């Protein structure tokens, strides 16, 4: 199952790079804004988490893997929810319940300190298709509950603001809400494996949702001036940049993993073309039902073609059989 492990490594590598670049990009354009500073720290915490998780899974020995796991949880895993909550409060200018922020940071600090002890992580060893994966201590489930509570409450406030907004603000919050929700759902698979839960396809492919979250947030900044960042750019260039953010890292990952074969490349190229057409139609006028329907059809067809590409290029029989079964769903 080495290929599944390489997929997770590629997704974590892309997450490390794209979240760092997004945070730096926002901070550069809104250097004096408190929201941009918090967003930069939020992106850096995700980048830290993915970088040290990559090191944790691919370490050469248990001692190094355990050290990487402790650094991952101390500086990333349980700092992310506090910074996410802080970013939402700052972006939406929420005045009520601000006492939640010092509470969240205090708990993050406590969990960071406990990361160096067996109360948080007891050991690391082989699990599923990974060389090393941490073994949770008695405090770890409480930390995960804290993570979920912050993320769910942050999305609740974000959805409330979206529901009562209109015009440009509504478009901004819609993109942020759905892309962020997708990213957290995809990234949740990394917690599930710690508790011996392996969800097919979500593990490891769900982690690819995190770079896609970065792509959607970047698009919201360019198209709808999210966080009041104004960039003079025409629609065609914005669309081209969005496609580059989505497909260039994916194609590089495919090239590095040597998955492309003469039999699978046509499905990949055709799927890319169909996906691009559907996205173009939807972005031209996403309020029209016909455009949305056409976009969903294109998404379904391109997803099937991408699945066929993965099946034909797979070098592992078990992985190919799993992907083939998913294609028939």
N, C-alpha and C positions, 0 to 999 in steps of 0.2 A: 504493500500500500504506500510505497514511497512517493508515488505521484500525488496522492492526496496531501501528504505532508508538504510537498513542494508547492501545492496550490495555497495552502495556509501561509507558507513563508512568503510567497509572492504577494498575497493580499496584505499581509502585515507590512512588508516592505513598501508597498504602494501607499498604505495608510500613513506610515512614518513620514514619507516624503511629501505627500499631498497636504496633510494637515499642517505640517510645518510651513509650507509655502503659502497656504491660505491664511494662516495667522499672521505671517510676515506681510502679506499683501494688504490685509485689512489695516494692520497697524501703520504701514507706510502711508496709506491714503488718508487715514484719520488719526494722525499721530497725537493730537491734543485731546482726543476723546477718551473719556473714562471707559466707555463701552468697548472701544477697540483694544484697550490695554487688557481688559478682562478676557475678551475674546482671544487675544494672543496667548494669554496664559492657559486658557481652556484648550486651544489647539495644541500648545506645547505639551500639555499633560496627556492628550491622546497620542501625540507623537512619541512621547516617552514610554507610554504603556505598550504601544505596538513594537517599538524598537527593542525593549527589554523582553517582551514576550517572544519575539523572534530569536533573541539570544537564548532565552530560557529553553525553548523547544529544540534548538540545534546545538546545544553545548556539547563539548567533547567528554565531559564527566559530570557526575552527580553534584559534586561540590560547586562547580561553576554554575550549573543549572539552578541549584538552590539559591545561590547568591543573586542570579538574574531574576528569579521569581520574587525574592524579597524586595529587590529594587523596583521591580514592576509594580508591586502592590503599594509600596511606600510612596512612590512619586507619581503614580498614574492611576491605577485601578480605583482607588477610593478618594482621590483628589478630584478626579473628573466630575463626579456628581455635584460637589460643592461649587466648583467653577461653572458648571452648566447652569445651576440654579442662580448663581450670581449674575451670569450673563443675561439670563431671561429677566431678572429683576431690573437690571440696568437698561436693557433694550426697551422694555415695556414701561419703564419708569414707575414701577410698582412701589407704593408707599406703605401699604398695609403688610403686616406679617414680616417686616424686615428683620425681626428677631430670629427668623429661621436661618439667616445667613451666618451669624456667629455660631449658632448651634451646629450648623453643617460643617463649618471649618474646624470647630473643636473636635467633632467626631472624626473628621478626616485626619486630624493630627494624631488623635488617639490610635486610630487604625494604622497610621503610618509607623508609629512607634512600635506597635505590636507586631508589625511585619517582620521585625528582626527576631521574633520569638516563635517557639512551636505552637503558641496559642493561635497564631494566624496560619502558619504553614509548617507542617510536620516533616515533610519529606518530598522528594521528587523521584519519579521513576517512569518506566515505559507504560503507555496507556493508549489504546486504540492504534492509530497509525503514527503516533508521535514517539520520538526517542525519549523525551522527558516531559512530564506534566506534573504540576504540584499536587501534593496531597493536603487537603484542607484541614486546619486545626479547628478547635471548638468555637473560636471567635469568627472564623471565616463566613459562616452562613449569616451571622448578624451584620457583617460588613456588606454582604451582597444585598441583604434586605434594605440597608441604608442606601445603597446604590440605586436600587429599584424605586425606593420611595422618593428620592430626590428627582430622578428622571421622570417618573410619572407625574409628580406635582408640577415640575417645570413645563411638561407638555400640556398639562391641564390649564395652566395659566396662559400658555401660548395659544391654545385653542380658544379659550374665552376671549382673548384679545382679537383673534381672527374673526370670531363669530360676530362681534359688535363693530368691526371696522368695515370700511368700504373703500373703493377706488384703489389707488396705488398701494396704500398701506395693507389692504386685504391681500393683494397679490404677493407682497413681500412676505407677510406672515404665513400665507398658504405654502409657499415654496419652502420656507424655513421649517414649518411644522412637519410636513410630509417627508421631506428629505432627512430631517433629524430623526423622525420616528423610524424610517426605514433603516438608517444607519445603526440605531440602537438595537433594533430587532435582529439585524444581521450580526452585529457584534456580540449579542447575547449567547451565541453558540459557544463562545470561549468560556463562559461561566458554566454552561451545561455540562461540558466535558469533564470539568473538575469534579462534578457530582455523578460521574459515570453515566451521563445521558448523552447518547450520540444520535442526533437527529439527522437522517439522511438528507443529503444535499445542503442543508443548513450548515452542516459540518463537512468541509471547510469553506464552501462557496459563499456562505452568508457574510463572511468577512469582507468580501468584495463590495458589499453595500457601503462600507465606510468611505472608500475613494469616490463612490458614486454620490454620497452625501456631500463631499467636498465639491464635486462637479456641479451639483444642483445649487449649492450655496453660492458658488462663483457665478453661475448664471443669474441667480436672483440679484446679486450685486450689480452685474453688468446691465441686466435688462430692467430691473425695478428699483435700482439704487437702494438696496438693502443697507441698513445702518447709515443711510444718507450719504453713501459714497457715490459721487457723480463721476462717471467716466464717459468721455465723448467717444462713441463708437457706433458704427452703423449696424443695422440688423444682420446683414449678410456676414460681416466679420464676427459679430457676437455668436451667430449660429456656428460658424466655422470653428471658433475657439472652443465652444461647448463640445463639438464633436471631437476635437483634438484632445480635450481633457478626458473624455470618455474612452476613446479608442486607441490613442497613442500608447498610454501605459499598458493597456490590455494586449495590444499587438507586440509590444516589447516583452511582456511577460510570456506570451506564446513563443516568441523567438528564443528567449532564454531557456525555456523549459523544453524546447525541441519537440513541441507537440504537432506542428504543422506537417502534413504529408500531402502528396499529390492528390490523394483521394478526399482529403478533408478540406483543403483550401477553398474549393468552389463553394461549399456550404458557408464557410466563414465570410467570404467576400459578398455572396448573395445576401446573407443575413445582415451584414453591415449596410448594404445599399438599401434594403427594405426598411431597416430601422431608421436610417437617415431620412428616407422619404416620409415615413409616418411622423417623425419628429418635426420635420419642416411644415407639414400640413397642420399639425396641432398648434405649433407656435405661431403660425400665421393668424389663426383665429380659434382660440381654445374654447370660445363660448358656443360655437356651433356644434350641435349634436352630431352632424355628419362628419365633421373633422375629428371629433373625439372617437367616434365609431371606427373611422378609417385608421386612426392612430392605434387603437386597441387591436385591430386586425393585423396591422403591420407588426405590432409588438408580439402578438401570438405567433405569427409566421416566423419572425426573426428569432424568437426564443427557441422554436422548434429546430430551426437551421443551426443555431449555435449549439443546441444539444446534440444534433447530428454530428457537428464538427467535433465536439468533445468525445463522442462515442467512437467515431472512426479513427481519431488520433490517440485514443487511449492505448497504453502499453500494458495495462493490467486487466486481466480477464474479469475480476470481480467488479472493478470500477466500470468497465464497459457494460457489464450486465446490468448494474444499477442504473446507469445513464440510459440504457435502452428501455428499461422498465419505465423510467420517468417520461421518456418520449411518448409512450403509449397512453399516458394519463390524460 
